[in-house]
Amino acid sequence: MKNYFSPIHLLFFIALLGILVILIQVELLSFAFVKLGLSPEFGLMVLFLSLLGSTVNLPITKTKRNTSKQAFTHPACKDSIGSPAPSLHNETQIFINLGGCLIPVTLSIYLFSNSTLSLSFTLLGIFIMSSISYVFSRPIQGLGIGMPVLIAPISAALVGLTISPEQSASLAYISGTLGVLIGADLLRIKDIFRLSTPYASIGGAGTFDGIFITGIVAALLA
């Protein structure tokens, strides 16, 4: 008897595999939120709001920028701040992203206020992650500021486990999100001006790319 794998079977297998991957991701995210001391329902609500908020950029200010373009390259990077756009005027509009900046910062403040973390340990973790993020981030012409994907979450997890083993997940999330935000975004603003991009979004990488996902993965690893 001849056996074969029909297109219908293939489509069913792909759909089943997709559902399985989604369930695994949701389960991992739920586990990460539990490690942070949050209920899965609250965590998924934060995730959903961050997804929606990643499309919202709130204008802050405008500044004059350098009109001379300079090319930068860096392999295996993920966007953290800035986006490609045609040059229209000699100025850069600065935005702040709701899902990639404001929500993670708010969650970090909430986690700190509801944990036993000391202020000195928290500031030390943020300082270390800010330094690491600044060193490993690079300006990329036409893209913004990029950094290798796994550097931030692995470093943040190690920071949490080393400085405060009892509160490693919370410290990993806080130092990871705020460290990347400071080191790869705020301290790199001047590089955005050198790229002559018309606008820059702090935390504009959104939920699954950059700041927010760094905190989630760091909490899972810690």
C-alpha positions as CSV (number, residue, x, y, z in Angstrom):
1,M,0.0,0.0,0.0
2,K,1.3,3.5,-0.9
3,N,1.5,6.0,1.9
4,Y,1.6,9.8,1.2
5,F,1.4,13.1,3.1
6,S,-1.4,15.1,1.4
7,P,-1.5,18.9,1.4
8,I,-4.4,18.8,3.8
9,H,-2.4,16.8,6.3
10,L,0.5,19.2,5.9
11,L,-1.7,22.2,6.6
12,F,-3.2,20.5,9.6
13,F,0.3,19.7,10.9
14,I,1.5,23.3,10.4
15,A,-1.6,24.7,12.2
16,L,-1.2,22.2,15.1
17,L,2.5,23.2,15.4
18,G,1.6,26.9,15.4
19,I,-0.9,26.3,18.2
20,L,1.6,24.3,20.2
21,V,4.3,27.1,19.8
22,I,1.8,29.7,20.9
23,L,0.8,27.7,24.0
24,I,4.4,27.1,24.9
25,Q,5.1,30.8,24.6
26,V,2.1,31.8,26.7
27,E,3.1,29.2,29.3
28,L,6.6,30.5,29.4
29,L,5.4,34.1,29.7
30,S,3.0,33.1,32.5
31,F,5.9,31.3,34.3
32,A,8.0,34.5,34.0
33,F,5.3,36.6,35.5
34,V,4.8,34.2,38.3
35,K,8.5,34.4,39.1
36,L,8.1,38.2,39.2
37,G,5.3,37.7,41.8
38,L,2.5,38.6,39.4
39,S,-0.5,36.6,38.6
40,P,-0.6,35.1,35.0
41,E,-3.8,37.1,34.3
42,F,-2.1,40.4,35.3
43,G,1.0,39.5,33.4
44,L,-0.8,38.7,30.2
45,M,-2.8,42.0,30.6
46,V,0.5,43.9,30.8
47,L,1.8,42.0,27.8
48,F,-1.4,42.8,25.8
49,L,-1.2,46.5,26.7
50,S,2.5,46.5,25.8
51,L,1.7,45.0,22.4
52,L,-0.9,47.8,21.8
53,G,1.3,50.4,23.2
54,S,4.3,49.5,21.0
55,T,2.5,51.3,18.2
56,V,2.0,54.5,20.2
57,N,4.8,57.1,20.1
58,L,4.3,60.2,22.2
59,P,6.2,63.3,21.0
60,I,8.5,64.9,23.6
61,T,10.7,67.5,21.8
62,K,12.4,68.5,18.6
63,T,16.1,69.3,18.2
64,K,18.4,70.4,15.4
65,R,20.3,67.5,13.9
66,N,23.5,67.0,11.8
67,T,22.7,66.9,8.1
68,S,25.9,64.9,7.2
69,K,25.1,61.2,7.1
70,Q,27.5,58.7,8.4
71,A,27.2,54.9,7.9
72,F,27.5,52.4,10.7
73,T,27.1,48.7,10.6
74,H,26.8,46.0,13.3
75,P,25.9,42.3,12.7
76,A,23.1,40.4,14.4
77,C,21.5,43.4,15.9
78,K,18.0,44.3,17.0
79,D,16.5,47.7,16.7
80,S,16.3,49.6,20.0
81,I,15.8,53.3,19.1
82,G,15.1,55.2,15.9
83,S,13.6,54.2,12.6
84,P,14.3,54.7,8.9
85,A,12.5,57.6,7.2
86,P,13.2,60.1,4.5
87,S,15.0,63.3,5.5
88,L,12.7,66.3,5.2
89,H,14.0,68.9,7.6
90,N,17.1,69.7,9.5
91,E,15.7,68.5,12.9
92,T,14.9,65.3,14.8
93,Q,11.6,64.7,16.5
94,I,12.0,62.8,19.8
95,F,9.3,60.4,20.8
96,I,8.7,58.1,23.8
97,N,7.2,54.7,23.1
98,L,4.3,53.6,25.3
99,G,4.8,49.8,25.0
100,G,8.6,49.8,24.9
101,C,9.3,52.4,27.5
102,L,6.5,53.7,29.7
103,I,4.9,50.4,30.5
104,P,8.2,48.5,31.3
105,V,9.3,51.5,33.4
106,T,6.0,51.5,35.3
107,L,6.2,47.7,35.9
108,S,9.8,48.1,37.1
109,I,8.7,50.7,39.7
110,Y,5.8,48.4,40.7
111,L,8.2,45.4,41.1
112,F,10.7,47.4,43.2
113,S,8.0,48.9,45.5
114,N,6.6,45.4,46.1
115,S,9.9,43.6,46.7
116,T,12.5,43.5,49.4
117,L,15.2,44.8,47.0
118,S,17.4,47.5,48.5
119,L,17.9,50.7,46.6
120,S,21.6,50.3,46.5
121,F,21.5,46.8,44.9
122,T,18.9,48.0,42.4
123,L,20.9,51.0,41.4
124,L,24.0,48.8,41.1
125,G,22.2,46.4,38.8
126,I,20.9,49.2,36.6
127,F,24.3,50.8,36.4
128,I,26.0,47.5,35.4
129,M,23.3,46.8,32.7
130,S,23.4,50.4,31.5
131,S,27.2,50.1,31.0
132,I,26.9,46.7,29.2
133,S,24.1,48.0,27.0
134,Y,26.1,51.1,26.1
135,V,29.2,49.1,25.2
136,F,27.5,46.5,23.1
137,S,25.0,48.8,21.3
138,R,25.9,50.4,18.0
139,P,24.4,53.0,15.7
140,I,23.2,51.5,12.4
141,Q,22.5,53.8,9.4
142,G,18.9,53.7,8.3
143,L,17.9,51.7,11.4
144,G,18.8,53.3,14.6
145,I,20.6,51.9,17.6
146,G,21.1,48.1,17.7
147,M,22.5,45.5,20.0
148,P,23.0,41.7,19.8
149,V,19.8,40.0,20.9
150,L,21.0,37.8,23.8
151,I,23.5,40.1,25.4
152,A,21.0,42.1,27.5
153,P,18.7,39.3,28.9
154,I,21.7,36.9,29.7
155,S,23.6,39.8,31.4
156,A,20.5,40.9,33.3
157,A,19.9,37.4,34.6
158,L,23.5,37.1,35.7
159,V,23.3,40.4,37.5
160,G,20.1,39.4,39.3
161,L,21.5,36.0,40.4
162,T,24.8,37.6,41.5
163,I,23.6,40.6,43.4
164,S,20.4,39.4,44.9
165,P,19.8,35.6,44.5
166,E,16.6,35.8,46.6
167,Q,15.0,38.5,44.4
168,S,16.9,37.6,41.2
169,A,13.9,37.6,38.8
170,S,12.7,41.1,39.9
171,L,16.2,42.5,39.8
172,A,16.9,40.9,36.4
173,Y,13.7,42.5,35.0
174,I,14.3,45.9,36.5
175,S,18.0,46.1,35.7
176,G,17.4,44.6,32.2
177,T,14.7,47.0,31.1
178,L,16.0,50.2,32.7
179,G,19.6,49.3,31.8
180,V,18.8,48.9,28.1
181,L,16.6,51.9,28.2
182,I,19.4,54.1,29.6
183,G,22.5,52.5,28.0
184,A,21.2,51.7,24.5
185,D,18.6,54.4,24.2
186,L,19.1,57.5,26.3
187,L,22.9,57.5,26.2
188,R,22.9,56.9,22.5
189,I,20.6,59.8,21.6
190,K,23.6,61.8,20.3
191,D,24.3,58.9,17.8
192,I,20.8,59.2,16.5
193,F,21.6,62.8,15.6
194,R,24.7,61.7,13.8
195,L,22.6,59.3,11.8
196,S,20.5,62.3,10.6
197,T,17.3,60.5,11.1
198,P,14.1,62.6,11.1
199,Y,12.8,61.0,14.3
200,A,13.8,58.8,17.2
201,S,11.6,56.8,19.5
202,I,12.9,55.9,23.0
203,G,11.9,52.3,23.6
204,G,10.5,52.2,20.0
205,A,11.6,48.6,19.5
206,G,8.2,47.7,21.1
207,T,7.2,44.6,23.1
208,F,8.9,41.6,21.5
209,D,12.0,43.4,20.3
210,G,14.3,45.1,22.8
211,I,13.5,46.5,26.1
212,F,10.3,44.6,27.2
213,I,11.4,41.2,25.9
214,T,14.8,41.7,27.6
215,G,13.1,41.9,31.0
216,I,10.9,38.9,30.4
217,V,13.7,36.6,29.2
218,A,16.0,37.9,32.0
219,A,13.3,37.0,34.5
220,L,12.9,33.5,33.0
221,L,16.7,32.9,33.2
222,A,17.2,34.3,36.7
